[in-house]
């Protein structure tokens, strides 16, 4: 994980036992199992949120993602932009 944040999380004893059993079945440490569970939960919530977006919001999000992937060092002249838009 690139950016790690350490937090103190209180977990009751019954959950700790369940985590230990699951981690044994998954052949993972309890920490790795919790990280995996959190990642899966976040992905699920992101997909649920995406499914609730309108078509316009989905297009806006797609454009934002494309813009984030763009090379910020690559420049195009204003004339070139208008030529492409006129096509």
PyMOL Python script that loads the backbone (N, CA, C, O; Angstrom):
from pymol import cmd

cmd.read_pdbstr("""\
ATOM      1  N   UNK A   1       0.849  -1.172   0.000  1.00  0.00           N
ATOM      2  CA  UNK A   1       0.000   0.000   0.000  1.00  0.00           C
ATOM      3  C   UNK A   1       0.898   1.239   0.000  1.00  0.00           C
ATOM      4  O   UNK A   1       1.832   1.348   0.795  1.00  0.00           O
ATOM      5  N   UNK A   2       0.604   2.145  -0.884  1.00  0.00           N
ATOM      6  CA  UNK A   2       1.454   3.315  -1.048  1.00  0.00           C
ATOM      7  C   UNK A   2       1.395   4.232   0.170  1.00  0.00           C
ATOM      8  O   UNK A   2       2.421   4.508   0.793  1.00  0.00           O
ATOM      9  N   UNK A   3       0.224   4.694   0.501  1.00  0.00           N
ATOM     10  CA  UNK A   3       0.060   5.614   1.629  1.00  0.00           C
ATOM     11  C   UNK A   3      -0.581   4.861   2.782  1.00  0.00           C
ATOM     12  O   UNK A   3      -1.767   4.534   2.743  1.00  0.00           O
ATOM     13  N   UNK A   4       0.194   4.596   3.782  1.00  0.00           N
ATOM     14  CA  UNK A   4      -0.324   3.837   4.907  1.00  0.00           C
ATOM     15  C   UNK A   4      -0.671   4.772   6.051  1.00  0.00           C
ATOM     16  O   UNK A   4       0.081   5.690   6.380  1.00  0.00           O
ATOM     17  N   UNK A   5      -1.816   4.520   6.642  1.00  0.00           N
ATOM     18  CA  UNK A   5      -2.263   5.283   7.793  1.00  0.00           C
ATOM     19  C   UNK A   5      -2.456   4.289   8.931  1.00  0.00           C
ATOM     20  O   UNK A   5      -3.174   3.300   8.787  1.00  0.00           O
ATOM     21  N   UNK A   6      -1.823   4.553  10.036  1.00  0.00           N
ATOM     22  CA  UNK A   6      -1.987   3.673  11.188  1.00  0.00           C
ATOM     23  C   UNK A   6      -3.075   4.237  12.089  1.00  0.00           C
ATOM     24  O   UNK A   6      -3.055   5.410  12.460  1.00  0.00           O
ATOM     25  N   UNK A   7      -4.012   3.385  12.425  1.00  0.00           N
ATOM     26  CA  UNK A   7      -5.101   3.772  13.309  1.00  0.00           C
ATOM     27  C   UNK A   7      -5.273   2.688  14.362  1.00  0.00           C
ATOM     28  O   UNK A   7      -5.066   1.504  14.096  1.00  0.00           O
ATOM     29  N   UNK A   8      -5.644   3.100  15.527  1.00  0.00           N
ATOM     30  CA  UNK A   8      -5.974   2.167  16.583  1.00  0.00           C
ATOM     31  C   UNK A   8      -7.450   1.816  16.428  1.00  0.00           C
ATOM     32  O   UNK A   8      -8.314   2.691  16.486  1.00  0.00           O
ATOM     33  N   UNK A   9      -7.730   0.533  16.232  1.00  0.00           N
ATOM     34  CA  UNK A   9      -9.101   0.084  16.040  1.00  0.00           C
ATOM     35  C   UNK A   9      -9.445  -0.872  17.167  1.00  0.00           C
ATOM     36  O   UNK A   9      -8.745  -1.858  17.398  1.00  0.00           O
ATOM     37  N   UNK A  10     -10.522  -0.574  17.857  1.00  0.00           N
ATOM     38  CA  UNK A  10     -10.966  -1.463  18.921  1.00  0.00           C
ATOM     39  C   UNK A  10     -11.838  -2.548  18.318  1.00  0.00           C
ATOM     40  O   UNK A  10     -12.801  -2.265  17.605  1.00  0.00           O
ATOM     41  N   UNK A  11     -11.489  -3.803  18.614  1.00  0.00           N
ATOM     42  CA  UNK A  11     -12.218  -4.945  18.078  1.00  0.00           C
ATOM     43  C   UNK A  11     -12.567  -5.849  19.258  1.00  0.00           C
ATOM     44  O   UNK A  11     -11.720  -6.141  20.103  1.00  0.00           O
ATOM     45  N   UNK A  12     -13.830  -6.290  19.305  1.00  0.00           N
ATOM     46  CA  UNK A  12     -14.194  -7.149  20.439  1.00  0.00           C
ATOM     47  C   UNK A  12     -13.597  -8.550  20.259  1.00  0.00           C
ATOM     48  O   UNK A  12     -13.215  -8.944  19.157  1.00  0.00           O
ATOM     49  N   UNK A  13     -13.527  -9.285  21.366  1.00  0.00           N
ATOM     50  CA  UNK A  13     -12.822 -10.565  21.386  1.00  0.00           C
ATOM     51  C   UNK A  13     -13.404 -11.587  20.421  1.00  0.00           C
ATOM     52  O   UNK A  13     -12.658 -12.360  19.820  1.00  0.00           O
ATOM     53  N   UNK A  14     -14.725 -11.603  20.263  1.00  0.00           N
ATOM     54  CA  UNK A  14     -15.331 -12.597  19.370  1.00  0.00           C
ATOM     55  C   UNK A  14     -14.912 -12.350  17.919  1.00  0.00           C
ATOM     56  O   UNK A  14     -14.729 -13.297  17.154  1.00  0.00           O
ATOM     57  N   UNK A  15     -14.764 -11.094  17.547  1.00  0.00           N
ATOM     58  CA  UNK A  15     -14.321 -10.776  16.189  1.00  0.00           C
ATOM     59  C   UNK A  15     -12.857 -11.160  15.995  1.00  0.00           C
ATOM     60  O   UNK A  15     -12.476 -11.618  14.918  1.00  0.00           O
ATOM     61  N   UNK A  16     -12.047 -10.979  17.011  1.00  0.00           N
ATOM     62  CA  UNK A  16     -10.639 -11.362  16.928  1.00  0.00           C
ATOM     63  C   UNK A  16     -10.518 -12.863  16.692  1.00  0.00           C
ATOM     64  O   UNK A  16      -9.703 -13.298  15.879  1.00  0.00           O
ATOM     65  N   UNK A  17     -11.312 -13.649  17.386  1.00  0.00           N
ATOM     66  CA  UNK A  17     -11.290 -15.102  17.205  1.00  0.00           C
ATOM     67  C   UNK A  17     -11.691 -15.452  15.773  1.00  0.00           C
ATOM     68  O   UNK A  17     -11.047 -16.282  15.132  1.00  0.00           O
ATOM     69  N   UNK A  18     -12.742 -14.827  15.278  1.00  0.00           N
ATOM     70  CA  UNK A  18     -13.196 -15.088  13.904  1.00  0.00           C
ATOM     71  C   UNK A  18     -12.109 -14.697  12.903  1.00  0.00           C
ATOM     72  O   UNK A  18     -11.874 -15.418  11.933  1.00  0.00           O
ATOM     73  N   UNK A  19     -11.452 -13.572  13.130  1.00  0.00           N
ATOM     74  CA  UNK A  19     -10.377 -13.137  12.243  1.00  0.00           C
ATOM     75  C   UNK A  19      -9.222 -14.136  12.243  1.00  0.00           C
ATOM     76  O   UNK A  19      -8.647 -14.425  11.193  1.00  0.00           O
ATOM     77  N   UNK A  20      -8.889 -14.658  13.409  1.00  0.00           N
ATOM     78  CA  UNK A  20      -7.798 -15.629  13.497  1.00  0.00           C
ATOM     79  C   UNK A  20      -8.143 -16.916  12.752  1.00  0.00           C
ATOM     80  O   UNK A  20      -7.290 -17.488  12.074  1.00  0.00           O
ATOM     81  N   UNK A  21      -9.380 -17.371  12.873  1.00  0.00           N
ATOM     82  CA  UNK A  21      -9.807 -18.585  12.179  1.00  0.00           C
ATOM     83  C   UNK A  21      -9.789 -18.351  10.671  1.00  0.00           C
ATOM     84  O   UNK A  21      -9.257 -19.168   9.919  1.00  0.00           O
ATOM     85  N   UNK A  22     -10.368 -17.240  10.232  1.00  0.00           N
ATOM     86  CA  UNK A  22     -10.379 -16.929   8.802  1.00  0.00           C
ATOM     87  C   UNK A  22      -8.970 -16.763   8.245  1.00  0.00           C
ATOM     88  O   UNK A  22      -8.677 -17.214   7.138  1.00  0.00           O
ATOM     89  N   UNK A  23      -8.115 -16.124   9.002  1.00  0.00           N
ATOM     90  CA  UNK A  23      -6.749 -15.917   8.524  1.00  0.00           C
ATOM     91  C   UNK A  23      -6.032 -17.252   8.360  1.00  0.00           C
ATOM     92  O   UNK A  23      -5.215 -17.407   7.452  1.00  0.00           O
ATOM     93  N   UNK A  24      -6.328 -18.214   9.226  1.00  0.00           N
ATOM     94  CA  UNK A  24      -5.728 -19.547   9.095  1.00  0.00           C
ATOM     95  C   UNK A  24      -6.227 -20.221   7.816  1.00  0.00           C
ATOM     96  O   UNK A  24      -5.439 -20.832   7.094  1.00  0.00           O
ATOM     97  N   UNK A  25      -7.527 -20.115   7.529  1.00  0.00           N
ATOM     98  CA  UNK A  25      -8.083 -20.714   6.312  1.00  0.00           C
ATOM     99  C   UNK A  25      -7.555 -20.028   5.053  1.00  0.00           C
ATOM    100  O   UNK A  25      -7.337 -20.678   4.031  1.00  0.00           O
ATOM    101  N   UNK A  26      -7.353 -18.733   5.130  1.00  0.00           N
ATOM    102  CA  UNK A  26      -6.885 -17.956   3.977  1.00  0.00           C
ATOM    103  C   UNK A  26      -5.361 -17.961   3.858  1.00  0.00           C
ATOM    104  O   UNK A  26      -4.808 -17.461   2.878  1.00  0.00           O
ATOM    105  N   UNK A  27      -4.687 -18.524   4.858  1.00  0.00           N
ATOM    106  CA  UNK A  27      -3.228 -18.551   4.899  1.00  0.00           C
ATOM    107  C   UNK A  27      -2.653 -17.131   4.833  1.00  0.00           C
ATOM    108  O   UNK A  27      -1.686 -16.869   4.118  1.00  0.00           O
ATOM    109  N   UNK A  28      -3.269 -16.229   5.594  1.00  0.00           N
ATOM    110  CA  UNK A  28      -2.852 -14.830   5.676  1.00  0.00           C
ATOM    111  C   UNK A  28      -2.701 -14.449   7.138  1.00  0.00           C
ATOM    112  O   UNK A  28      -3.253 -15.107   8.019  1.00  0.00           O
ATOM    113  N   UNK A  29      -1.961 -13.397   7.390  1.00  0.00           N
ATOM    114  CA  UNK A  29      -1.923 -12.859   8.744  1.00  0.00           C
ATOM    115  C   UNK A  29      -3.252 -12.142   9.000  1.00  0.00           C
ATOM    116  O   UNK A  29      -3.967 -11.791   8.061  1.00  0.00           O
ATOM    117  N   UNK A  30      -3.570 -11.934  10.257  1.00  0.00           N
ATOM    118  CA  UNK A  30      -4.800 -11.206  10.594  1.00  0.00           C
ATOM    119  C   UNK A  30      -4.747  -9.804   9.994  1.00  0.00           C
ATOM    120  O   UNK A  30      -5.749  -9.305   9.481  1.00  0.00           O
ATOM    121  N   UNK A  31      -3.589  -9.176  10.057  1.00  0.00           N
ATOM    122  CA  UNK A  31      -3.431  -7.831   9.488  1.00  0.00           C
ATOM    123  C   UNK A  31      -3.709  -7.848   7.981  1.00  0.00           C
ATOM    124  O   UNK A  31      -4.444  -7.002   7.472  1.00  0.00           O
ATOM    125  N   UNK A  32      -3.117  -8.815   7.273  1.00  0.00           N
ATOM    126  CA  UNK A  32      -3.320  -8.913   5.821  1.00  0.00           C
ATOM    127  C   UNK A  32      -4.782  -9.213   5.496  1.00  0.00           C
ATOM    128  O   UNK A  32      -5.324  -8.687   4.523  1.00  0.00           O
ATOM    129  N   UNK A  33      -5.414 -10.049   6.301  1.00  0.00           N
ATOM    130  CA  UNK A  33      -6.826 -10.365   6.091  1.00  0.00           C
ATOM    131  C   UNK A  33      -7.698  -9.129   6.278  1.00  0.00           C
ATOM    132  O   UNK A  33      -8.617  -8.891   5.494  1.00  0.00           O
ATOM    133  N   UNK A  34      -7.413  -8.342   7.313  1.00  0.00           N
ATOM    134  CA  UNK A  34      -8.178  -7.119   7.550  1.00  0.00           C
ATOM    135  C   UNK A  34      -7.960  -6.119   6.416  1.00  0.00           C
ATOM    136  O   UNK A  34      -8.906  -5.472   5.967  1.00  0.00           O
ATOM    137  N   UNK A  35      -6.716  -5.993   5.952  1.00  0.00           N
ATOM    138  CA  UNK A  35      -6.433  -5.088   4.833  1.00  0.00           C
ATOM    139  C   UNK A  35      -7.185  -5.523   3.582  1.00  0.00           C
ATOM    140  O   UNK A  35      -7.759  -4.697   2.872  1.00  0.00           O
ATOM    141  N   UNK A  36      -7.175  -6.827   3.320  1.00  0.00           N
ATOM    142  CA  UNK A  36      -7.883  -7.372   2.155  1.00  0.00           C
ATOM    143  C   UNK A  36      -9.378  -7.103   2.274  1.00  0.00           C
ATOM    144  O   UNK A  36     -10.017  -6.711   1.298  1.00  0.00           O
ATOM    145  N   UNK A  37      -9.937  -7.312   3.462  1.00  0.00           N
ATOM    146  CA  UNK A  37     -11.367  -7.081   3.678  1.00  0.00           C
ATOM    147  C   UNK A  37     -11.722  -5.612   3.469  1.00  0.00           C
ATOM    148  O   UNK A  37     -12.754  -5.301   2.873  1.00  0.00           O
ATOM    149  N   UNK A  38     -10.888  -4.721   3.949  1.00  0.00           N
ATOM    150  CA  UNK A  38     -11.146  -3.286   3.802  1.00  0.00           C
ATOM    151  C   UNK A  38     -11.088  -2.875   2.337  1.00  0.00           C
ATOM    152  O   UNK A  38     -11.935  -2.116   1.865  1.00  0.00           O
ATOM    153  N   UNK A  39     -10.088  -3.377   1.622  1.00  0.00           N
ATOM    154  CA  UNK A  39      -9.974  -3.060   0.191  1.00  0.00           C
ATOM    155  C   UNK A  39     -11.213  -3.544  -0.556  1.00  0.00           C
ATOM    156  O   UNK A  39     -11.766  -2.812  -1.377  1.00  0.00           O
ATOM    157  N   UNK A  40     -11.652  -4.764  -0.280  1.00  0.00           N
ATOM    158  CA  UNK A  40     -12.842  -5.309  -0.943  1.00  0.00           C
ATOM    159  C   UNK A  40     -14.092  -4.497  -0.600  1.00  0.00           C
ATOM    160  O   UNK A  40     -14.929  -4.246  -1.466  1.00  0.00           O
ATOM    161  N   UNK A  41     -14.213  -4.093   0.653  1.00  0.00           N
ATOM    162  CA  UNK A  41     -15.367  -3.299   1.076  1.00  0.00           C
ATOM    163  C   UNK A  41     -15.398  -1.947   0.363  1.00  0.00           C
ATOM    164  O   UNK A  41     -16.447  -1.502  -0.103  1.00  0.00           O
ATOM    165  N   UNK A  42     -14.243  -1.308   0.285  1.00  0.00           N
ATOM    166  CA  UNK A  42     -14.165  -0.001  -0.382  1.00  0.00           C
ATOM    167  C   UNK A  42     -14.515  -0.147  -1.861  1.00  0.00           C
ATOM    168  O   UNK A  42     -15.256   0.673  -2.402  1.00  0.00           O
ATOM    169  N   UNK A  43     -13.986  -1.192  -2.528  1.00  0.00           N
ATOM    170  CA  UNK A  43     -14.316  -1.430  -3.937  1.00  0.00           C
ATOM    171  C   UNK A  43     -15.818  -1.618  -4.120  1.00  0.00           C
ATOM    172  O   UNK A  43     -16.414  -1.072  -5.048  1.00  0.00           O
ATOM    173  N   UNK A  44     -16.421  -2.398  -3.221  1.00  0.00           N
ATOM    174  CA  UNK A  44     -17.865  -2.659  -3.304  1.00  0.00           C
ATOM    175  C   UNK A  44     -18.646  -1.355  -3.171  1.00  0.00           C
ATOM    176  O   UNK A  44     -19.583  -1.110  -3.931  1.00  0.00           O
ATOM    177  N   UNK A  45     -18.267  -0.528  -2.216  1.00  0.00           N
ATOM    178  CA  UNK A  45     -18.964   0.738  -2.006  1.00  0.00           C
ATOM    179  C   UNK A  45     -18.761   1.686  -3.194  1.00  0.00           C
ATOM    180  O   UNK A  45     -19.684   2.406  -3.575  1.00  0.00           O
ATOM    181  N   UNK A  46     -17.550   1.688  -3.784  1.00  0.00           N
ATOM    182  CA  UNK A  46     -17.307   2.516  -4.962  1.00  0.00           C
ATOM    183  C   UNK A  46     -18.203   2.081  -6.117  1.00  0.00           C
ATOM    184  O   UNK A  46     -18.771   2.920  -6.816  1.00  0.00           O
ATOM    185  N   UNK A  47     -18.328   0.768  -6.318  1.00  0.00           N
ATOM    186  CA  UNK A  47     -19.194   0.263  -7.395  1.00  0.00           C
ATOM    187  C   UNK A  47     -20.656   0.600  -7.137  1.00  0.00           C
ATOM    188  O   UNK A  47     -21.383   0.965  -8.061  1.00  0.00           O
ATOM    189  N   UNK A  48     -21.088   0.480  -5.881  1.00  0.00           N
ATOM    190  CA  UNK A  48     -22.469   0.849  -5.544  1.00  0.00           C
ATOM    191  C   UNK A  48     -22.714   2.324  -5.841  1.00  0.00           C
ATOM    192  O   UNK A  48     -23.754   2.694  -6.387  1.00  0.00           O
ATOM    193  N   UNK A  49     -21.758   3.150  -5.482  1.00  0.00           N
ATOM    194  CA  UNK A  49     -21.877   4.596  -5.731  1.00  0.00           C
ATOM    195  C   UNK A  49     -21.897   4.874  -7.228  1.00  0.00           C
ATOM    196  O   UNK A  49     -22.681   5.698  -7.699  1.00  0.00           O
ATOM    197  N   UNK A  50     -21.035   4.188  -7.980  1.00  0.00           N
ATOM    198  CA  UNK A  50     -20.983   4.374  -9.423  1.00  0.00           C
ATOM    199  C   UNK A  50     -22.309   3.977 -10.067  1.00  0.00           C
ATOM    200  O   UNK A  50     -22.782   4.651 -10.982  1.00  0.00           O
ATOM    201  N   UNK A  51     -22.907   2.887  -9.594  1.00  0.00           N
ATOM    202  CA  UNK A  51     -24.187   2.427 -10.151  1.00  0.00           C
ATOM    203  C   UNK A  51     -25.309   3.432  -9.922  1.00  0.00           C
ATOM    204  O   UNK A  51     -26.276   3.456 -10.682  1.00  0.00           O
ATOM    205  N   UNK A  52     -25.197   4.255  -8.894  1.00  0.00           N
ATOM    206  CA  UNK A  52     -26.236   5.244  -8.596  1.00  0.00           C
ATOM    207  C   UNK A  52     -26.058   6.550  -9.373  1.00  0.00           C
ATOM    208  O   UNK A  52     -26.930   7.418  -9.333  1.00  0.00           O
ATOM    209  N   UNK A  53     -24.930   6.694 -10.080  1.00  0.00           N
ATOM    210  CA  UNK A  53     -24.690   7.923 -10.828  1.00  0.00           C
ATOM    211  C   UNK A  53     -25.584   7.999 -12.065  1.00  0.00           C
ATOM    212  O   UNK A  53     -25.924   6.980 -12.665  1.00  0.00           O
ATOM    213  N   UNK A  54     -25.953   9.215 -12.432  1.00  0.00           N
ATOM    214  CA  UNK A  54     -26.688   9.423 -13.682  1.00  0.00           C
ATOM    215  C   UNK A  54     -25.706   9.261 -14.845  1.00  0.00           C
ATOM    216  O   UNK A  54     -24.494   9.215 -14.637  1.00  0.00           O
ATOM    217  N   UNK A  55     -26.229   9.174 -16.055  1.00  0.00           N
ATOM    218  CA  UNK A  55     -25.371   9.043 -17.224  1.00  0.00           C
ATOM    219  C   UNK A  55     -24.427  10.246 -17.357  1.00  0.00           C
ATOM    220  O   UNK A  55     -23.254  10.091 -17.697  1.00  0.00           O
ATOM    221  N   UNK A  56     -24.949  11.432 -17.085  1.00  0.00           N
ATOM    222  CA  UNK A  56     -24.124  12.643 -17.161  1.00  0.00           C
ATOM    223  C   UNK A  56     -22.997  12.589 -16.137  1.00  0.00           C
ATOM    224  O   UNK A  56     -21.858  12.937 -16.448  1.00  0.00           O
ATOM    225  N   UNK A  57     -23.309  12.155 -14.916  1.00  0.00           N
ATOM    226  CA  UNK A  57     -22.283  12.055 -13.871  1.00  0.00           C
ATOM    227  C   UNK A  57     -21.229  11.014 -14.246  1.00  0.00           C
ATOM    228  O   UNK A  57     -20.043  11.203 -13.974  1.00  0.00           O
ATOM    229  N   UNK A  58     -21.665   9.904 -14.877  1.00  0.00           N
ATOM    230  CA  UNK A  58     -20.720   8.876 -15.315  1.00  0.00           C
ATOM    231  C   UNK A  58     -19.795   9.430 -16.397  1.00  0.00           C
ATOM    232  O   UNK A  58     -18.595   9.156 -16.393  1.00  0.00           O
ATOM    233  N   UNK A  59     -20.354  10.209 -17.323  1.00  0.00           N
ATOM    234  CA  UNK A  59     -19.529  10.829 -18.367  1.00  0.00           C
ATOM    235  C   UNK A  59     -18.534  11.806 -17.749  1.00  0.00           C
ATOM    236  O   UNK A  59     -17.366  11.837 -18.137  1.00  0.00           O
ATOM    237  N   UNK A  60     -18.998  12.603 -16.788  1.00  0.00           N
ATOM    238  CA  UNK A  60     -18.107  13.552 -16.113  1.00  0.00           C
ATOM    239  C   UNK A  60     -16.983  12.824 -15.391  1.00  0.00           C
ATOM    240  O   UNK A  60     -15.828  13.248 -15.443  1.00  0.00           O
ATOM    241  N   UNK A  61     -17.315  11.738 -14.723  1.00  0.00           N
ATOM    242  CA  UNK A  61     -16.309  10.957 -14.002  1.00  0.00           C
ATOM    243  C   UNK A  61     -15.305  10.354 -14.979  1.00  0.00           C
ATOM    244  O   UNK A  61     -14.103  10.349 -14.714  1.00  0.00           O
ATOM    245  N   UNK A  62     -15.797   9.845 -16.108  1.00  0.00           N
ATOM    246  CA  UNK A  62     -14.903   9.295 -17.122  1.00  0.00           C
ATOM    247  C   UNK A  62     -13.951  10.349 -17.658  1.00  0.00           C
ATOM    248  O   UNK A  62     -12.762  10.088 -17.846  1.00  0.00           O
ATOM    249  N   UNK A  63     -14.480  11.544 -17.905  1.00  0.00           N
ATOM    250  CA  UNK A  63     -13.640  12.642 -18.384  1.00  0.00           C
ATOM    251  C   UNK A  63     -12.594  13.022 -17.336  1.00  0.00           C
ATOM    252  O   UNK A  63     -11.435  13.267 -17.668  1.00  0.00           O
ATOM    253  N   UNK A  64     -13.007  13.070 -16.080  1.00  0.00           N
ATOM    254  CA  UNK A  64     -12.065  13.379 -15.001  1.00  0.00           C
ATOM    255  C   UNK A  64     -10.943  12.348 -14.945  1.00  0.00           C
ATOM    256  O   UNK A  64      -9.774  12.707 -14.804  1.00  0.00           O
ATOM    257  N   UNK A  65     -11.295  11.065 -15.054  1.00  0.00           N
ATOM    258  CA  UNK A  65     -10.276  10.019 -15.019  1.00  0.00           C
ATOM    259  C   UNK A  65      -9.315  10.137 -16.201  1.00  0.00           C
ATOM    260  O   UNK A  65      -8.107   9.949 -16.051  1.00  0.00           O
ATOM    261  N   UNK A  66      -9.860  10.448 -17.374  1.00  0.00           N
ATOM    262  CA  UNK A  66      -8.992  10.648 -18.536  1.00  0.00           C
ATOM    263  C   UNK A  66      -8.067  11.840 -18.343  1.00  0.00           C
ATOM    264  O   UNK A  66      -6.892  11.789 -18.706  1.00  0.00           O
ATOM    265  N   UNK A  67      -8.597  12.903 -17.776  1.00  0.00           N
ATOM    266  CA  UNK A  67      -7.791  14.098 -17.538  1.00  0.00           C
ATOM    267  C   UNK A  67      -6.660  13.812 -16.546  1.00  0.00           C
ATOM    268  O   UNK A  67      -5.557  14.342 -16.681  1.00  0.00           O
ATOM    269  N   UNK A  68      -6.944  12.971 -15.551  1.00  0.00           N
ATOM    270  CA  UNK A  68      -5.921  12.631 -14.564  1.00  0.00           C
ATOM    271  C   UNK A  68      -4.798  11.806 -15.184  1.00  0.00           C
ATOM    272  O   UNK A  68      -3.662  11.848 -14.714  1.00  0.00           O
ATOM    273  N   UNK A  69      -5.117  11.050 -16.246  1.00  0.00           N
ATOM    274  CA  UNK A  69      -4.116  10.212 -16.899  1.00  0.00           C
ATOM    275  C   UNK A  69      -3.296  10.982 -17.924  1.00  0.00           C
ATOM    276  O   UNK A  69      -2.267  10.496 -18.394  1.00  0.00           O
ATOM    277  N   UNK A  70      -3.747  12.173 -18.267  1.00  0.00           N
ATOM    278  CA  UNK A  70      -3.071  12.951 -19.304  1.00  0.00           C
ATOM    279  C   UNK A  70      -1.674  13.362 -18.856  1.00  0.00           C
ATOM    280  O   UNK A  70      -1.418  13.569 -17.669  1.00  0.00           O
ATOM    281  N   UNK A  71      -0.787  13.472 -19.821  1.00  0.00           N
ATOM    282  CA  UNK A  71       0.572  13.926 -19.564  1.00  0.00           C
ATOM    283  C   UNK A  71       0.541  15.440 -19.380  1.00  0.00           C
ATOM    284  O   UNK A  71       0.245  16.174 -20.322  1.00  0.00           O
ATOM    285  N   UNK A  72       0.836  15.895 -18.206  1.00  0.00           N
ATOM    286  CA  UNK A  72       0.753  17.322 -17.894  1.00  0.00           C
ATOM    287  C   UNK A  72       1.862  18.128 -18.559  1.00  0.00           C
ATOM    288  O   UNK A  72       1.794  19.356 -18.606  1.00  0.00           O
ATOM    289  N   UNK A  73       2.877  17.449 -19.070  1.00  0.00           N
ATOM    290  CA  UNK A  73       3.983  18.119 -19.740  1.00  0.00           C
ATOM    291  C   UNK A  73       3.723  18.276 -21.242  1.00  0.00           C
ATOM    292  O   UNK A  73       4.446  18.999 -21.929  1.00  0.00           O
ATOM    293  N   UNK A  74       2.689  17.596 -21.747  1.00  0.00           N
ATOM    294  CA  UNK A  74       2.382  17.620 -23.179  1.00  0.00           C
ATOM    295  C   UNK A  74       1.423  18.774 -23.465  1.00  0.00           C
ATOM    296  O   UNK A  74       0.326  18.829 -22.909  1.00  0.00           O
ATOM    297  N   UNK A  75       1.844  19.698 -24.337  1.00  0.00           N
ATOM    298  CA  UNK A  75       1.028  20.865 -24.640  1.00  0.00           C
ATOM    299  C   UNK A  75       0.577  20.846 -26.095  1.00  0.00           C
ATOM    300  O   UNK A  75       1.280  20.350 -26.976  1.00  0.00           O
ATOM    301  N   UNK A  76      -0.607  21.395 -26.325  1.00  0.00           N
ATOM    302  CA  UNK A  76      -1.180  21.499 -27.666  1.00  0.00           C
ATOM    303  C   UNK A  76      -1.589  22.951 -27.868  1.00  0.00           C
ATOM    304  O   UNK A  76      -2.057  23.614 -26.943  1.00  0.00           O
ATOM    305  N   UNK A  77      -1.406  23.427 -29.076  1.00  0.00           N
ATOM    306  CA  UNK A  77      -1.766  24.820 -29.347  1.00  0.00           C
ATOM    307  C   UNK A  77      -3.289  24.972 -29.393  1.00  0.00           C
ATOM    308  O   UNK A  77      -4.021  24.008 -29.616  1.00  0.00           O
ATOM    309  N   UNK A  78      -3.730  26.175 -29.180  1.00  0.00           N
ATOM    310  CA  UNK A  78      -5.161  26.472 -29.226  1.00  0.00           C
ATOM    311  C   UNK A  78      -5.718  26.176 -30.615  1.00  0.00           C
ATOM    312  O   UNK A  78      -6.835  25.673 -30.734  1.00  0.00           O
ATOM    313  N   UNK A  79      -4.964  26.479 -31.659  1.00  0.00           N
ATOM    314  CA  UNK A  79      -5.401  26.214 -33.030  1.00  0.00           C
ATOM    315  C   UNK A  79      -5.648  24.726 -33.256  1.00  0.00           C
ATOM    316  O   UNK A  79      -6.633  24.342 -33.885  1.00  0.00           O
ATOM    317  N   UNK A  80      -4.739  23.887 -32.735  1.00  0.00           N
ATOM    318  CA  UNK A  80      -4.915  22.443 -32.887  1.00  0.00           C
ATOM    319  C   UNK A  80      -6.174  21.953 -32.188  1.00  0.00           C
ATOM    320  O   UNK A  80      -6.871  21.078 -32.702  1.00  0.00           O
ATOM    321  N   UNK A  81      -6.464  22.505 -31.036  1.00  0.00           N
ATOM    322  CA  UNK A  81      -7.664  22.125 -30.308  1.00  0.00           C
ATOM    323  C   UNK A  81      -8.909  22.478 -31.119  1.00  0.00           C
ATOM    324  O   UNK A  81      -9.819  21.658 -31.241  1.00  0.00           O
ATOM    325  N   UNK A  82      -8.956  23.669 -31.664  1.00  0.00           N
ATOM    326  CA  UNK A  82     -10.123  24.084 -32.434  1.00  0.00           C
ATOM    327  C   UNK A  82     -10.251  23.327 -33.745  1.00  0.00           C
ATOM    328  O   UNK A  82     -11.366  23.100 -34.214  1.00  0.00           O
ATOM    329  N   UNK A  83      -9.135  22.931 -34.347  1.00  0.00           N
ATOM    330  CA  UNK A  83      -9.185  22.097 -35.547  1.00  0.00           C
ATOM    331  C   UNK A  83      -9.855  20.764 -35.246  1.00  0.00           C
ATOM    332  O   UNK A  83     -10.710  20.298 -35.999  1.00  0.00           O
ATOM    333  N   UNK A  84      -9.452  20.157 -34.132  1.00  0.00           N
ATOM    334  CA  UNK A  84     -10.028  18.863 -33.731  1.00  0.00           C
ATOM    335  C   UNK A  84     -11.511  19.020 -33.426  1.00  0.00           C
ATOM    336  O   UNK A  84     -12.312  18.161 -33.794  1.00  0.00           O
ATOM    337  N   UNK A  85     -11.883  20.101 -32.763  1.00  0.00           N
ATOM    338  CA  UNK A  85     -13.292  20.324 -32.421  1.00  0.00           C
ATOM    339  C   UNK A  85     -14.143  20.568 -33.660  1.00  0.00           C
ATOM    340  O   UNK A  85     -15.331  20.246 -33.663  1.00  0.00           O
ATOM    341  N   UNK A  86     -13.558  21.128 -34.706  1.00  0.00           N
ATOM    342  CA  UNK A  86     -14.299  21.401 -35.931  1.00  0.00           C
ATOM    343  C   UNK A  86     -14.544  20.154 -36.765  1.00  0.00           C
ATOM    344  O   UNK A  86     -15.421  20.153 -37.629  1.00  0.00           O
ATOM    345  N   UNK A  87     -13.788  19.100 -36.523  1.00  0.00           N
ATOM    346  CA  UNK A  87     -13.935  17.865 -37.305  1.00  0.00           C
ATOM    347  C   UNK A  87     -15.217  17.155 -37.028  1.00  0.00           C
ATOM    348  O   UNK A  87     -15.478  16.102 -37.611  1.00  0.00           O
TER     349      UNK A  87
END
""", "prot")
cmd.dss("prot")
cmd.show_as("cartoon", "prot")
cmd.util.cbc("prot")
cmd.orient("prot")
